[in-house]
Amino acid sequence: MITLVLIGLLGGLITAVSPCILPVLPVVFLAGGSTPQKTGGPPRPPRGQAEPGSEQALDERPAPADSSAARNRRPYAVVAGLVLSFSFFTLLGVTIISALGLPEDVLRWVGLVLLVLIGASLVFPPLERLLERPFARIPQRQVNREGGAFVLGLGLGLLYVPCAGPVLAAITVAGARGQLNLGIVALTVSFAVGTALPLLVFALAGRQVAQRVSAFRKRARGVRIVGGVVMMALALALAFNLTDALQRALPDYTSTAQKKIEDSDVARQKLSGLYDDSNKDLSRCEDGSEQLRSCGQAPPIDGIGTWLNTPGGQPVDLRQERGKVVLVDFWTYSCINCQRSLPYVKAWYRTYKDYGLDVIGVHSPEFAFEKSASNVADQSRKLGVTYPVALDNKLTTWNNYRNRFWPAKYLIDAHGTVRHFKFGEGQYDQTEDLIRTLLKQADPSVQLPPKTGRRDAQLTRDRTPETYLSNLRISGYTGDPLLDDKPKKYRLPNEVPLNRLALDGTWTAGYQYFTAGDGARLAFTYHAKNANLVLAGKGTVTVLVDGKAVRTVSVHGTPTLHRLVDDTSARTARLELRFTPGIQAYAFTFG
């Protein structure tokens, strides 16, 4: 039991510093530094005096002394609420939702509503007093004041979607299947404590800044308003999955530590011991092995409620796939690691599907809201997944394969034997080599096309490089100097050299994307066969090549890659784009 607790604690620490927790950090920091309202309970002030908590009282109240500020326990309240709700609903959320017959994503929407309410309460003090009223019956005045912070933590816990490793996978599977025991509870609590420690440090840092920087003390009301606006903005970003683009852009810098700790021999033995011993032959395979091995018969794809991208929604039976090579890819749509690996899986499917390769995406949800078939279908479409997807909501197939990671790829040969698996990201070139070997074993006479990587390198050797529309990362820009994060009217220069872009009209140049304003245009001289741009928002983009209109792109929703130009061969051309106001442009890619 002690070893299991240590594994959970270390796994939580690694998770809490991964890229996936970045969206909650600004809220935790600001919440920790926000000065609590001194509402003090029901008694009202004498006539003519400002009511505590009113804007007049806030403006007249002197800056809190260090001793008073030190009693600000908001950091602890926020993190305690986050840990409690995350732990409780990860283990019991599926059971509760099923028992009450509620929609699968109800907890996520509850969290979003709470985040909006808490953010609004920081902007409007009467709303904060209303939200803290349930805590007014508690005798301790400090607990009364920290009630709102605790509720904020509860809401964040429902929205907290950390990068999944073997520890969180074990907890999620146990909760989804109702297989709770003392070991699972101990693992969950220790994992939650591990994730809480770095978050608490961040919240305490926010408190220290608020105490020590005089500008924060003198402008406490303004800081609270900023915090409230940030919280409401985060809720909006999470609702439309806008934070995914930032998370995908960052490397998975914790993967090595996660593998060494959560997937060590000791951890593997302890975590596997929480379940049954079926399909032990899969243990004969080593994760990411350079050579093909025989790892036993491929377990069936069972317990699937819905199939996507199959004729009439019919299931795919592995027994009918004999004679073909099958790649089984375990993923879930909110997993950033999965999103980063999808372009490789899609490229393999496009390249080799006519040469004997089938791909089956097994969507095994990490959280309850990922069980919604409509959510999965919508996100699969946006992510460009066209191969069959099995909704493994009961995690039956996950258990059949003794899986521990999102993403995880299993290669099955033409005889139905598992020959290789790879957990997590990376080793894509090696995986493709093994796919090609299995295809040749299945049909020695097959003439395979060039490897996707080699073919892409040949096609794009002289192409215009990827270009980010970011005020800190942009390369190849020419024209008027960029103004960071504020609208500015630009003018196109007379000439736009090769591999350079320029702006015209009103643009707001931000860190993640450029936002089009009135009369927004963009010119880019490129050399490539095709040009693509990641766009978000709602509106249209008119595409002109060498002054001739070639298409109009309709944009709606979260960031999605759009094809602008698709020629038969590479060429040098001038691309001009005309945007309706509000469109967000993220990054150009060329092929």
C-alpha positions as CSV (number, residue, x, y, z in Angstrom):
1,M,0.0,0.0,0.0
2,I,2.8,2.4,0.8
3,T,4.4,1.8,-2.6
4,L,1.1,2.5,-4.3
5,V,0.7,5.7,-2.4
6,L,4.2,6.9,-3.4
7,I,3.4,6.0,-7.1
8,G,0.2,8.1,-6.9
9,L,2.0,11.0,-5.2
10,L,4.8,11.2,-7.7
11,G,2.5,10.7,-10.6
12,G,0.4,13.6,-9.3
13,L,3.4,15.8,-9.0
14,I,4.5,15.1,-12.6
15,T,0.9,15.7,-13.8
16,A,0.7,19.0,-12.0
17,V,3.6,20.5,-13.9
18,S,2.6,19.2,-17.4
19,P,1.3,21.4,-20.2
20,C,-2.2,20.2,-19.7
21,I,-2.7,22.2,-16.4
22,L,-1.8,25.5,-18.0
23,P,-5.4,26.7,-18.5
24,V,-6.2,26.6,-14.7
25,L,-2.9,28.3,-13.5
26,P,-4.0,32.0,-14.1
27,V,-7.2,31.4,-12.2
28,V,-5.4,29.7,-9.3
29,F,-2.8,32.5,-9.2
30,L,-5.4,35.3,-9.2
31,A,-7.7,33.5,-6.8
32,G,-4.9,33.0,-4.3
33,G,-4.0,36.7,-4.5
34,S,-7.5,38.1,-4.3
35,T,-8.3,39.8,-1.1
36,P,-11.4,38.3,0.6
37,Q,-14.4,40.4,1.2
38,K,-14.9,41.3,4.9
39,T,-18.6,40.7,4.9
40,G,-18.8,39.7,8.5
41,G,-22.2,38.2,8.6
42,P,-25.8,39.4,8.8
43,P,-25.6,42.6,10.9
44,R,-26.1,45.7,8.8
45,P,-24.2,49.0,9.5
46,P,-25.9,52.1,11.0
47,R,-27.8,54.3,8.6
48,G,-25.6,56.5,6.5
49,Q,-22.6,54.2,6.6
50,A,-21.4,52.1,3.6
51,E,-22.3,48.5,3.8
52,P,-19.3,46.2,4.1
53,G,-18.5,44.6,0.8
54,S,-20.1,47.5,-1.2
55,E,-18.0,49.3,-3.7
56,Q,-17.9,52.4,-1.5
57,A,-16.6,50.3,1.4
58,L,-14.1,48.6,-0.8
59,D,-12.7,52.0,-1.9
60,E,-12.6,53.4,1.6
61,R,-11.2,50.4,3.4
62,P,-7.5,50.8,4.2
63,A,-5.0,48.3,2.7
64,P,-4.9,45.2,4.9
65,A,-1.9,44.9,7.2
66,D,0.5,42.1,6.8
67,S,-0.9,40.2,9.7
68,S,-4.4,40.4,8.3
69,A,-3.3,39.4,4.8
70,A,-1.4,36.5,6.3
71,R,-4.8,35.1,7.4
72,N,-6.0,35.0,3.8
73,R,-6.5,31.3,3.4
74,R,-8.0,31.5,-0.1
75,P,-5.1,29.6,-1.7
76,Y,-5.8,26.6,0.6
77,A,-9.5,26.9,0.0
78,V,-9.2,26.9,-3.8
79,V,-6.8,24.0,-4.0
80,A,-8.8,22.0,-1.4
81,G,-12.0,22.4,-3.4
82,L,-10.3,21.4,-6.6
83,V,-8.8,18.3,-5.1
84,L,-12.0,17.2,-3.4
85,S,-14.2,17.6,-6.5
86,F,-11.6,16.1,-8.9
87,S,-11.1,13.1,-6.7
88,F,-14.7,12.5,-5.8
89,F,-16.1,12.8,-9.3
90,T,-13.3,11.0,-11.0
91,L,-14.1,7.9,-8.9
92,L,-17.9,8.3,-8.5
93,G,-19.0,10.7,-11.2
94,V,-19.9,8.0,-13.8
95,T,-21.9,6.1,-11.2
96,I,-23.8,9.2,-10.0
97,I,-24.6,10.4,-13.5
98,S,-25.8,6.9,-14.6
99,A,-27.9,6.5,-11.5
100,L,-29.6,9.9,-12.0
101,G,-30.0,9.5,-15.8
102,L,-28.2,12.8,-16.5
103,P,-26.3,13.8,-19.6
104,E,-22.7,12.6,-19.7
105,D,-21.2,16.1,-19.9
106,V,-23.4,17.6,-17.1
107,L,-20.5,17.8,-14.7
108,R,-18.4,19.8,-17.1
109,W,-21.2,22.3,-17.7
110,V,-21.7,22.6,-13.9
111,G,-18.0,23.5,-13.6
112,L,-18.3,26.1,-16.4
113,V,-21.3,27.7,-14.8
114,L,-19.6,27.8,-11.4
115,L,-16.5,29.4,-12.9
116,V,-18.6,32.1,-14.6
117,L,-20.6,32.8,-11.4
118,I,-17.4,33.1,-9.3
119,G,-15.8,35.3,-11.9
120,A,-18.9,37.5,-12.0
121,S,-19.0,37.7,-8.2
122,L,-15.5,39.2,-8.2
123,V,-16.8,41.9,-10.6
124,F,-20.1,42.4,-8.8
125,P,-19.8,42.3,-5.0
126,P,-23.6,41.8,-4.3
127,L,-23.3,38.5,-6.2
128,E,-20.4,37.4,-4.1
129,R,-22.3,38.0,-0.9
130,L,-25.1,35.9,-2.3
131,L,-22.8,33.0,-3.2
132,E,-21.2,33.2,0.3
133,R,-24.5,33.2,2.1
134,P,-24.6,29.4,2.5
135,F,-21.4,29.7,4.5
136,A,-22.7,32.4,6.8
137,R,-24.1,29.8,9.2
138,I,-20.6,28.5,9.9
139,P,-19.4,30.2,13.2
140,Q,-15.8,30.8,12.0
141,R,-15.8,34.2,10.2
142,Q,-12.7,33.2,8.2
143,V,-14.4,30.1,6.8
144,N,-17.4,32.3,5.8
145,R,-15.0,34.6,3.8
146,E,-13.3,31.7,2.1
147,G,-16.5,30.0,1.1
148,G,-16.4,31.5,-2.4
149,A,-12.8,30.4,-2.9
150,F,-13.8,26.8,-1.9
151,V,-16.7,26.9,-4.4
152,L,-14.3,28.1,-7.1
153,G,-12.0,25.1,-6.4
154,L,-15.0,22.8,-6.7
155,G,-15.8,24.2,-10.1
156,L,-12.1,24.0,-11.3
157,G,-12.0,20.4,-10.1
158,L,-14.8,19.6,-12.6
159,L,-12.9,21.2,-15.4
160,Y,-9.5,20.0,-14.5
161,V,-8.3,17.7,-17.4
162,P,-4.7,16.8,-16.7
163,C,-2.4,14.9,-19.1
164,A,-3.2,11.2,-18.5
165,G,-0.6,8.7,-17.6
166,P,-0.8,5.1,-16.2
167,V,-1.8,6.3,-12.7
168,L,-4.7,8.5,-13.8
169,A,-5.7,5.8,-16.3
170,A,-5.9,3.2,-13.5
171,I,-8.1,5.6,-11.4
172,T,-10.3,6.5,-14.4
173,V,-10.9,2.9,-15.4
174,A,-11.7,1.8,-11.8
175,G,-14.2,4.7,-11.4
176,A,-15.8,4.0,-14.8
177,R,-16.2,0.3,-14.0
178,G,-17.2,0.7,-10.4
179,Q,-14.2,-1.4,-9.3
180,L,-13.4,0.5,-6.1
181,N,-11.3,-0.8,-3.3
182,L,-8.9,0.5,-0.7
183,G,-5.9,0.4,-3.1
184,I,-7.8,2.5,-5.7
185,V,-9.0,5.0,-3.1
186,A,-5.4,5.4,-1.7
187,L,-4.1,5.8,-5.2
188,T,-6.7,8.5,-6.0
189,V,-6.1,10.5,-2.8
190,S,-2.3,10.4,-3.1
191,F,-2.5,11.4,-6.8
192,A,-4.8,14.3,-5.9
193,V,-2.4,15.4,-3.1
194,G,0.4,15.2,-5.6
195,T,-1.4,17.4,-8.1
196,A,-2.4,19.8,-5.3
197,L,1.1,20.7,-4.1
198,P,2.4,22.6,-7.2
199,L,-1.0,24.3,-7.6
200,L,-0.9,25.3,-3.9
201,V,2.6,26.8,-4.4
202,F,1.3,28.8,-7.4
203,A,-1.7,30.0,-5.4
204,L,0.5,31.0,-2.5
205,A,2.8,32.9,-4.9
206,G,-0.3,34.8,-6.0
207,R,-1.0,35.7,-2.3
208,Q,2.6,36.8,-1.7
209,V,2.5,39.1,-4.8
210,A,-0.8,40.6,-3.6
211,Q,0.7,41.2,-0.1
212,R,4.1,42.5,-1.0
213,V,3.4,44.6,-4.2
214,S,1.9,47.9,-3.1
215,A,0.2,48.3,-6.5
216,F,-1.9,45.2,-5.8
217,R,-2.9,46.5,-2.3
218,K,-3.8,49.9,-3.5
219,R,-5.8,48.6,-6.5
220,A,-7.4,45.6,-4.8
221,R,-10.7,46.3,-6.4
222,G,-9.2,46.4,-9.9
223,V,-7.3,43.2,-9.2
224,R,-10.5,41.5,-8.3
225,I,-12.2,42.7,-11.5
226,V,-9.3,41.4,-13.6
227,G,-9.4,38.1,-11.8
228,G,-13.2,37.8,-12.5
229,V,-12.8,38.7,-16.1
230,V,-10.0,36.1,-16.5
231,M,-12.2,33.4,-14.9
232,M,-15.1,34.1,-17.2
233,A,-12.7,34.2,-20.2
234,L,-11.3,30.8,-19.2
235,A,-14.8,29.4,-18.9
236,L,-15.5,30.6,-22.5
237,A,-12.2,29.2,-23.8
238,L,-12.8,25.8,-22.2
239,A,-16.4,25.7,-23.5
240,F,-15.2,26.0,-27.0
241,N,-11.9,24.0,-26.6
242,L,-9.9,27.1,-27.4
243,T,-7.1,26.1,-25.0
244,D,-6.3,23.0,-27.0
245,A,-4.3,25.0,-29.6
246,L,-1.9,26.3,-26.9
247,Q,-1.5,22.9,-25.3
248,R,-0.8,21.2,-28.6
249,A,1.9,23.8,-29.5
250,L,3.9,23.0,-26.4
251,P,6.1,19.9,-26.2
252,D,5.3,17.2,-23.7
253,Y,8.2,18.0,-21.4
254,T,7.1,15.6,-18.6
255,S,6.8,12.5,-20.7
256,T,10.3,11.1,-19.8
257,A,9.7,11.5,-16.1
258,Q,6.2,10.1,-16.4
259,K,7.5,7.0,-18.2
260,K,10.3,6.4,-15.7
261,I,8.1,6.7,-12.6
262,E,4.5,5.7,-13.7
263,D,5.6,3.0,-16.2
264,S,8.5,1.5,-14.2
265,D,8.6,-2.2,-13.5
266,V,7.4,-1.6,-9.9
267,A,4.6,0.8,-10.9
268,R,3.5,-1.5,-13.7
269,Q,3.2,-4.4,-11.3
270,K,1.3,-2.5,-8.7
271,L,-1.1,-0.8,-11.1
272,S,-1.7,-4.1,-13.0
273,G,-2.4,-5.8,-9.7
274,L,-5.5,-3.6,-9.3
275,Y,-7.3,-5.6,-12.1
276,D,-7.6,-9.1,-13.3
277,D,-4.9,-11.2,-15.0
278,S,-6.6,-11.7,-18.4
279,N,-4.6,-11.4,-21.6
280,K,-1.3,-11.9,-19.8
281,D,0.4,-12.6,-23.1
282,L,0.4,-8.9,-23.9
283,S,3.0,-8.5,-21.2
284,R,5.5,-10.3,-23.4
285,C,5.7,-7.2,-25.5
286,E,7.9,-4.3,-24.5
287,D,6.7,-0.8,-25.0
288,G,8.3,0.7,-28.1
289,S,10.4,-2.3,-29.0
290,E,12.5,-1.9,-32.1
291,Q,11.6,-5.4,-33.3
292,L,8.3,-7.2,-33.9
293,R,7.4,-9.8,-31.3
294,S,4.6,-12.3,-30.7
295,C,2.4,-11.0,-28.0
296,G,-0.5,-13.4,-28.2
297,Q,-3.9,-13.2,-30.0
298,A,-5.4,-9.8,-30.3
299,P,-8.1,-9.3,-27.7
300,P,-11.6,-8.6,-29.1
301,I,-13.0,-5.1,-29.4
302,D,-15.9,-5.5,-27.0
303,G,-18.4,-3.4,-25.1
304,I,-18.8,-0.8,-27.9
305,G,-22.0,1.1,-27.8
306,T,-21.5,3.2,-30.9
307,W,-19.3,3.0,-34.0
308,L,-18.4,6.1,-36.1
309,N,-17.2,6.2,-39.7
310,T,-18.5,2.7,-40.6
311,P,-21.3,1.9,-43.1
312,G,-24.6,2.2,-41.1
313,G,-22.7,2.4,-37.9
314,Q,-21.9,-1.4,-38.1
315,P,-19.2,-2.8,-35.8
316,V,-15.8,-3.9,-37.0
317,D,-14.9,-7.5,-36.1
318,L,-11.2,-8.2,-35.8
319,R,-11.8,-11.8,-36.9
320,Q,-13.0,-10.5,-40.2
321,E,-9.8,-8.4,-40.5
322,R,-7.6,-11.5,-41.0
323,G,-5.3,-11.1,-43.9
324,K,-4.9,-7.4,-43.2
325,V,-2.6,-5.5,-40.8
326,V,-4.6,-3.6,-38.2
327,L,-3.5,-0.6,-36.1
328,V,-5.6,-0.2,-33.0
329,D,-5.2,3.4,-31.6
330,F,-6.5,4.1,-28.1
331,W,-7.3,7.8,-27.8
332,T,-9.7,10.3,-26.3
333,Y,-10.5,13.7,-27.9
334,S,-9.6,16.0,-25.1
335,C,-6.2,14.4,-24.6
336,I,-3.6,16.8,-26.0
337,N,-1.0,14.0,-26.4
338,C,-3.6,12.1,-28.5
339,Q,-4.2,15.2,-30.6
340,R,-0.5,15.6,-31.3
341,S,-0.2,12.0,-32.5
342,L,-3.3,12.0,-34.7
343,P,-1.6,13.6,-37.8
344,Y,0.7,10.6,-38.0
345,V,-2.1,8.0,-37.7
346,K,-4.1,9.8,-40.3
347,A,-1.1,9.9,-42.7
348,W,-0.5,6.2,-42.3
349,Y,-4.2,5.4,-43.0
350,R,-4.2,7.6,-46.1
351,T,-1.0,6.1,-47.4
352,Y,-1.4,2.4,-46.7
353,K,-5.2,1.7,-46.6
354,D,-5.1,0.5,-50.2
355,Y,-2.2,-1.8,-49.4
356,G,-3.7,-3.8,-46.6
357,L,-3.7,-1.5,-43.5
358,D,-6.8,-0.9,-41.5
359,V,-6.9,1.6,-38.6
360,I,-9.4,1.4,-35.7
361,G,-9.6,4.2,-33.2
362,V,-10.8,3.0,-29.8
363,H,-12.1,6.1,-28.1
364,S,-11.7,5.3,-24.4
365,P,-13.0,8.3,-22.4
366,E,-10.9,9.8,-19.6
367,F,-13.8,11.9,-18.3
368,A,-17.6,11.7,-18.3
369,F,-18.2,14.4,-20.8
370,E,-16.1,12.5,-23.4
371,K,-18.7,9.7,-23.4
372,S,-21.2,11.8,-25.4
373,A,-21.4,10.3,-28.8
374,S,-22.3,13.6,-30.4
375,N,-19.2,15.2,-28.7
376,V,-17.0,12.5,-30.1
377,A,-18.5,12.7,-33.5
378,D,-18.1,16.4,-33.6
379,Q,-14.5,16.4,-32.4
380,S,-13.6,13.5,-34.7
381,R,-14.8,15.5,-37.7
382,K,-13.0,18.6,-36.6
383,L,-9.8,16.6,-36.1
384,G,-10.1,15.0,-39.5
385,V,-10.5,11.4,-38.3
386,T,-12.1,9.3,-41.1
387,Y,-11.2,5.7,-40.1
388,P,-13.6,3.7,-37.9
389,V,-13.9,4.9,-34.3
390,A,-15.3,2.6,-31.5
391,L,-16.8,4.4,-28.5
392,D,-15.4,2.3,-25.6
393,N,-17.4,4.1,-22.9
394,K,-17.4,1.1,-20.5
395,L,-13.6,0.8,-21.1
396,T,-14.1,-2.9,-21.8
397,T,-11.7,-3.0,-24.8
398,W,-9.2,-0.8,-22.8
399,N,-9.2,-3.6,-20.1
400,N,-9.0,-6.3,-22.8
401,Y,-5.7,-4.8,-24.0
402,R,-4.4,-4.2,-20.4
403,N,-3.9,-0.6,-21.6
404,R,-2.4,2.1,-19.4
405,F,-1.8,5.1,-21.7
406,W,-3.5,7.7,-23.9
407,P,-2.5,7.5,-26.7
408,A,-1.5,3.8,-27.2
409,K,-1.0,2.0,-30.6
410,Y,-1.2,-1.8,-31.1
411,L,-0.1,-3.4,-34.3
412,I,-1.9,-6.6,-35.2
413,D,-0.6,-8.8,-38.1
414,A,-2.5,-10.6,-40.8
415,H,-3.0,-13.7,-38.5
416,G,-4.6,-11.7,-35.7
417,T,-1.5,-11.6,-33.4
418,V,-0.4,-8.5,-31.6
419,R,3.2,-7.8,-32.7
420,H,4.0,-4.4,-31.2
421,F,2.7,-1.6,-29.1
422,K,3.7,1.9,-28.4
423,F,2.6,4.0,-25.4
424,G,2.4,7.8,-25.6
425,E,3.9,10.0,-28.3
426,G,7.0,9.5,-30.4
427,Q,8.9,6.8,-32.4
428,Y,6.6,7.5,-35.4
429,D,9.2,6.7,-38.0
430,Q,9.9,3.4,-36.2
431,T,6.2,2.5,-36.0
432,E,5.8,3.2,-39.7
433,D,8.7,0.9,-40.5
434,L,7.0,-1.9,-38.5
435,I,3.7,-1.3,-40.4
436,R,5.5,-1.7,-43.7
437,T,7.2,-4.9,-42.5
438,L,3.9,-6.4,-41.5
439,L,2.3,-5.4,-44.8
440,K,5.1,-7.1,-46.7
441,Q,4.8,-10.2,-44.5
442,A,1.0,-10.3,-45.3
443,D,1.7,-9.9,-49.1
444,P,5.3,-10.4,-50.2
445,S,4.5,-9.1,-53.6
446,V,3.1,-5.8,-52.5
447,Q,4.8,-2.7,-53.9
448,L,4.5,-0.1,-51.1
449,P,4.5,3.7,-51.7
450,P,7.3,5.8,-50.3
451,K,7.3,6.4,-46.5
452,T,5.1,9.3,-45.5
453,G,8.1,11.1,-43.9
454,R,10.4,10.6,-46.9
455,R,7.7,11.5,-49.3
456,D,6.8,14.6,-47.4
457,A,10.4,15.6,-47.2
458,Q,10.8,15.3,-50.9
459,L,7.6,17.2,-51.7
460,T,8.4,20.0,-49.2
461,R,12.1,20.3,-49.6
462,D,11.9,23.9,-51.0
463,R,8.5,24.8,-49.7
464,T,7.7,27.9,-47.6
465,P,8.2,27.0,-44.0
466,E,5.4,26.9,-41.4
467,T,4.6,30.4,-40.2
468,Y,2.9,31.2,-36.9
469,L,0.7,34.3,-36.6
470,S,2.0,35.2,-33.2
471,N,3.5,38.5,-32.1
472,L,6.4,36.5,-30.4
473,R,6.8,33.6,-32.8
474,I,6.2,35.1,-36.3
475,S,8.9,34.8,-38.9
476,G,9.0,36.3,-42.4
477,Y,6.9,39.3,-41.6
478,T,7.3,42.5,-43.5
479,G,5.5,45.8,-43.4
480,D,4.4,48.2,-40.6
481,P,5.8,47.3,-37.1
482,L,3.4,45.0,-35.2
483,L,1.5,46.4,-32.2
484,D,1.1,43.8,-29.5
485,D,-2.4,42.9,-28.4
486,K,-4.1,46.1,-29.6
487,P,-6.0,46.9,-32.8
488,K,-3.9,48.7,-35.4
489,K,-4.4,49.7,-39.0
490,Y,-1.7,48.3,-41.4
491,R,-0.8,49.0,-45.0
492,L,0.5,46.5,-47.5
493,P,4.0,47.3,-48.8
494,N,4.6,47.6,-52.6
495,E,6.4,44.3,-52.6
496,V,6.1,41.1,-50.5
497,P,9.2,39.0,-51.1
498,L,9.2,35.2,-51.2
499,N,8.4,33.5,-47.9
500,R,7.2,36.8,-46.5
501,L,3.8,38.0,-45.4
502,A,2.3,41.4,-44.8
503,L,-0.9,42.9,-43.3
504,D,-3.5,45.4,-44.5
505,G,-6.4,46.9,-42.7
506,T,-7.1,46.5,-39.0
507,W,-5.5,43.6,-37.1
508,T,-4.9,42.7,-33.5
509,A,-1.6,40.8,-33.2
510,G,-1.7,38.5,-30.2
511,Y,0.5,35.7,-28.8
512,Q,-1.7,32.8,-30.0
513,Y,-3.3,34.3,-33.1
514,F,-4.0,37.4,-35.1
515,T,-7.6,38.7,-35.1
516,A,-9.0,40.4,-38.2
517,G,-10.7,43.8,-37.9
518,D,-12.3,46.1,-40.4
519,G,-10.9,45.7,-44.0
520,A,-8.4,43.0,-42.8
521,R,-6.3,41.6,-45.6
522,L,-3.1,39.4,-45.6
523,A,-0.6,38.9,-48.5
524,F,1.9,36.0,-48.5
525,T,4.3,35.1,-51.3
526,Y,4.9,31.4,-51.0
527,H,6.4,28.4,-52.9
528,A,4.5,25.1,-52.4
529,K,2.0,22.8,-53.8
530,N,-0.7,23.6,-51.2
531,A,-1.3,26.2,-48.6
532,N,-3.2,25.8,-45.3
533,L,-4.2,28.0,-42.5
534,V,-5.6,27.3,-39.0
535,L,-8.7,29.5,-38.5
536,A,-11.3,30.0,-35.8
537,G,-14.3,32.3,-35.1
538,K,-17.2,32.9,-37.4
539,G,-17.2,34.4,-40.8
540,T,-15.5,33.9,-44.2
541,V,-12.1,34.2,-45.8
542,T,-11.8,35.0,-49.5
543,V,-8.8,33.4,-51.2
544,L,-7.0,35.0,-54.1
545,V,-4.0,33.6,-55.9
546,D,-2.0,36.0,-58.1
547,G,-5.0,38.4,-58.0
548,K,-7.6,35.8,-59.0
549,A,-10.3,34.7,-56.6
550,V,-10.2,30.9,-56.2
551,R,-12.4,30.1,-53.3
552,T,-14.2,31.3,-50.2
553,V,-13.6,29.5,-46.9
554,S,-16.4,29.4,-44.3
555,V,-15.1,29.5,-40.8
556,H,-17.2,28.4,-37.8
557,G,-16.1,27.3,-34.3
558,T,-12.9,26.2,-32.7
559,P,-9.4,26.3,-34.5
560,T,-9.5,24.1,-37.6
561,L,-7.0,23.6,-40.4
562,H,-8.4,24.9,-43.7
563,R,-7.0,24.2,-47.2
564,L,-6.5,27.5,-49.1
565,V,-4.7,26.4,-52.2
566,D,-4.3,22.9,-53.7
567,D,-2.3,22.8,-56.9
568,T,-1.1,19.8,-58.9
569,S,2.6,20.8,-58.4
570,A,4.7,23.2,-56.4
571,R,4.9,26.8,-57.6
572,T,5.7,30.3,-56.5
573,A,2.6,32.5,-56.1
574,R,1.2,35.5,-54.3
575,L,-1.6,34.5,-51.8
576,E,-4.0,37.2,-50.7
577,L,-6.7,36.6,-48.0
578,R,-9.6,38.9,-47.2
579,F,-11.2,38.4,-43.8
580,T,-14.5,39.3,-42.3
581,P,-14.0,40.9,-38.8
582,G,-13.5,38.6,-35.9
583,I,-11.8,35.7,-37.7
584,Q,-8.7,34.4,-35.8
585,A,-5.7,33.2,-37.8
586,Y,-3.2,30.9,-36.1
587,A,-0.6,29.4,-38.4
588,F,0.2,28.7,-42.0
589,T,1.5,25.4,-43.2
590,F,2.6,24.5,-46.7
591,G,3.1,21.2,-48.6
